[in-house]
Amino acid sequence: MLEYSANFTEVAKGLTYAEQRQVPYAISLALNDTVQDIKKNTEKALSRRLDRPTPFTKRGLALKRATKRNLSAVVFFKDKQAAYLELQETGGTRRPKRKALAVPFSQRLNKYGNLPRRSIERLLKRPDVFQGEINGVEGIWQRPKRGKRRNGTRGSKGRTGLKLLIAYEKRARYEPRLRFEDGARKTATAQMQRNFRRAMQKALKTAR
């Protein structure tokens, strides 16, 4: 979790009592503007740093806004998106909740680079397709047509003449590339003072 703090104690010096009462309100406005800036910049960065992120992933960012009584604002990924984006931020090894990860070979992917829904189910209904382990590779295989030449390599046809359609992997390795915390910190540093100055001007206009 990223924590960012700013010191506003100098702001109150030289202000009247009525104006000082507006400082918490100005801080809350500045915090909310800043987390909104972070959210906007992060949403733009998702398309640059991830391979074709889905609309669901792009909708994963949420805000918890500050008030003048609670001077804390948060920008975060919702639980479902955070569950699979964490390794994009930190790097590490992903181990599936089920038996294995499905890695497609010679399969048509959707526009987001993923297997379409129920692809495995549809493949296994075909009479020329089966699931099993061949030469140490576990996955979904297609039997060759009769009389077809039996040669090739993994990903097309192995020595058995079978075609690997989907491989089952026990783990996947990720390198950190999302850089959410780094980007959020840079945005906060760049925007906080400007947002506070603007918020303070607004707050002072409403001071009584």
N, C-alpha and C positions, 0 to 999 in steps of 0.2 A: 504494500500500500504506500502510495506517495503522500508525504506530508509536506506542506509548504506554509511558511509563516511570514508575516510582514509586520513591522513595527510602526504603529500609527501614533505613538505617544507624543511625538513632537508636533503633531498636527494641532493639538488643542491649545498650545501656547499662543497667547495673544488674542484668543477668541473670547467673546463675551460669554456669559453663562448660558444665554439662550442658544448661542451658536455651538457651544460645547455639547449641548444636549443633542445636536443633530449629527455629531460625529459617528455614533453607532449606526445610525440610519445610512450615512454615507458609506461606511465600511461594508455594510450588508449589500448595498447596491454594487459597490466595486467588486466584491467577491462573486456576486451572481453574474456580473458581466464577464468576469475573468473565466469562470468555469464554462460559460457559454462559448467564449473564445476557444477554450481548450477542446470542447466538444466539436465545434466546427472544424478546427484544424485536424483533429484526430480522424474525423470522418473522411476528410480529403486524403489523409495519409494512408488510410486502409486500402484504397485502390492502388496506391503506388507500391506499398510494401507487401501486400498479400496478392496471391494469384487469383484474380477474378473472384473477389469476395461476394457472397450472395447478399441479396437484400436483407435477409434475416440477420446476417452478421453486421451489416451497416446500421441496422436498427438497434444494435446491442447497447449503445451508449445511453446513459440516463444521468439525470442531475438531481441532487438534493440541495435545495436553495437555502441560503442564509436568511435570517431575520435580524432585526436590531437587538433581539433578546438572545439570539443564538448565532454568534458570529462564526459560523462554520459552514462552508459550502463544499460539496463533493461531486465529482464527476467520475463515473464508474461504469464498468460493463455489467450488464445483467447476468444473473447466475448461469443461465443456459449458454450464453455466448462466452462467458468467462471460462466455462469448463473446458472448452476446446481451444480458446485463444491464449490460455496461460503459457503453454509451451512455445507459442509464437513470440511471446514477450521474454521469457526466461531461457528458452532452449531446454533441451533434455530429451529423455526417452519416453515415448508414449507406449503404454501397454494396454491392449484392448480390455474392455470389461468382459467381453465374451471370449470365445476361443482364440480368435485371430483377427487381424486387419485384412480387408479385401483390397488387393492391389491389382488394378485392371491391366490386361495386356490385350492388344488388338481389339479393344472395345470402344464403341462410340460413346463419348462423354457428352454431358450437357454443356451449355455455354459457360458454366462456372467451373468446368474441369472435373466434375464429379460423375460418378455412375448414376444414371437415372434411377429413380425409385423402382424397387422390385426387379431390378435387372437380374440379380442372382436367381430369384424365384422363376423368372421367365426362362433363363438359360437352362435350369435344371429340369424344366418340363420338356425340353427337346430330346428326342430319342437318340441323337448322336452326341449328347453331352452327358458327362458324369462327374462326380466329385470324388477325389481320392488323391493318393500320394504316388507319384511316378518319379523314379530316380532321385528320391529324396526331396522332391518338390511337391508340397501339398497345395491343392487348389482345384479349380474347375477346368476340365479338359474336354476337348472336342475330338471325337474319333475321325480319322481320315476317311474319305470316300474310297470305295474299293478300287484297287488298281492305281491309286495315287502314289506318287513316289514318296518314299519315306526318308526324308532327310531334312536338315535345317538346324536351327538353334533354339534355345529357350526364348520364348516370346513369339516364335512362329511355330515351327514343328521340331520336336525333339527326335532323337534316334528311333523312337518307337513309332514315329509318324503321327503322334498325337499333338494337338495344338493347345498350348496353354492360353486360356481365356482370362482367368483370374487366379492370382497366387494368394495364398494365405500366409501372412507374415505375423510373427509373434510380437514384433515391436517395430517402432519407427523412430528415427532420430531426427530431432528438429534443432536448427540453429536459431538463435534469437534474431528476429527481424522486425517485430512490430514497433519496438521502441516507444511505447505509449508513455511510460514514466518520463523518459528523457524529453520527449516532445512536450508533454504537459508542463514540465518544469521550465522549459525555455519560453513557452507561451506565457506562463504566469509571470516570469521575470520581465518579459518585454511589455506586458499589458497592464500589470497591476497598478503601477503609479499613474499611468495615463487614465485608467478607468477610475481611480480614486479621485484624481483632480476633477474630472468631469462630474463624478457623483457628489463631491463636496460642494461644487458650485450649485448643483441642483438642490442639495439639502439646505444650503444657506438661504436660498431664495424662499424656502418654505418655513424658515425659522421664525418663531413667534416670541 
